[in-house]
Amino acid sequence: MENLMKCSVCGYVCEESKLGEKCPKCGAAKEKFEVLSEEAAAKIVNSDRTNDIHMDIINLCMAIDELAAEGEELDLDPPCVDVFKKAQDMAWQLKQMCKAELAGHMGKGKW
């Protein structure tokens, strides 16, 4: 695996071969980058897919919320509306759990 570099100013991470003369995020000089340890780099590489999955689930929850809101507006009958309200509640809870997991990953350098 190629060395991963981290900007000590803003935390941006990239592969060493793709590092230009300055940080593409904050503009800090190349000298502000440090090589990540093998362990830290492995965390980033290994968590890349799970972070994407969490983001996909968050997006699906947002779609569920929109669909359920549309179902509520149609107001077909009380049991139907109740299912849509429950779907919104469950989607919100799942979205919040995924956000919390992503925040935990960020705090552990798994991003």
C-alpha positions in Angstrom: 0.0 0.0 0.0 1.2 3.5 -0.9 2.0 5.9 2.0 -0.9 8.0 3.1 -0.1 11.6 4.0 -2.1 13.8 6.4 -2.2 17.6 6.5 -1.3 18.7 10.0 -3.3 21.9 9.5 -6.7 20.6 8.3 -6.5 16.8 8.4 -6.9 16.2 4.7 -5.5 12.7 3.7 -4.2 11.6 0.3 -1.7 9.2 -1.3 1.9 10.4 -1.3 2.1 10.2 -5.1 -1.0 12.5 -5.5 0.3 15.2 -3.1 1.0 18.4 -4.9 2.9 21.4 -3.6 0.1 22.4 -1.3 -3.0 21.0 0.4 -5.9 21.0 -1.9 -8.3 21.7 1.0 -6.6 24.4 3.0 -3.6 25.5 0.9 -1.0 24.6 3.5 2.5 23.9 2.1 3.5 20.3 1.3 5.9 20.4 4.3 2.8 20.5 6.6 2.0 16.9 5.6 3.1 13.9 7.6 3.2 10.2 6.7 0.6 8.2 8.5 1.7 5.1 10.3 0.7 1.7 8.8 -1.9 1.3 11.5 -3.5 4.7 10.9 -3.4 4.2 7.1 -5.0 0.7 7.4 -7.9 2.1 9.5 -8.6 4.6 6.7 -8.4 2.0 3.9 -10.4 -0.6 5.8 -13.2 1.8 6.8 -13.6 3.4 3.4 -16.3 1.0 2.3 -18.2 0.9 5.6 -18.4 4.7 5.7 -19.8 4.7 2.2 -22.4 2.1 3.3 -23.4 4.3 6.2 -23.8 7.3 3.8 -25.9 5.1 1.5 -28.2 4.1 4.4 -28.5 7.8 5.4 -29.6 8.7 1.9 -32.1 5.8 1.8 -33.5 7.0 5.1 -34.0 10.4 3.6 -35.9 8.8 0.7 -38.1 6.8 3.1 -38.9 10.1 4.9 -40.0 11.8 1.7 -42.1 8.8 0.6 -43.7 8.5 3.9 -44.5 12.2 4.0 -46.2 11.8 0.6 -48.2 8.8 1.9 -49.3 10.9 4.9 -50.5 13.6 2.6 -52.7 11.2 0.7 -54.4 10.3 4.0 -56.0 7.1 2.7 -57.0 5.8 6.1 -55.7 6.0 9.7 -53.8 2.6 9.8 -52.1 3.5 6.5 -51.1 6.9 7.8 -49.9 5.3 11.1 -47.5 3.1 9.1 -46.1 6.1 7.3 -45.5 7.9 10.5 -43.7 4.9 12.0 -41.6 4.6 8.9 -40.5 8.3 9.3 -39.7 7.7 13.0 -37.7 4.5 12.2 -35.9 6.1 9.3 -34.9 9.1 11.5 -33.6 6.8 14.2 -31.6 4.7 11.7 -30.2 7.8 10.1 -29.1 9.1 13.5 -27.4 5.8 14.4 -25.4 5.9 11.1 -24.4 9.5 11.8 -23.2 8.6 15.2 -21.3 5.7 13.8 -19.6 7.9 11.3 -18.7 10.4 14.0 -17.2 7.6 16.0 -15.2 6.5 12.9 -13.9 10.1 12.5 -12.9 10.3 16.1 -10.9 7.1 15.7 -9.1 8.2 12.5 -11.2 5.8 10.4 -12.0 8.1 7.5 
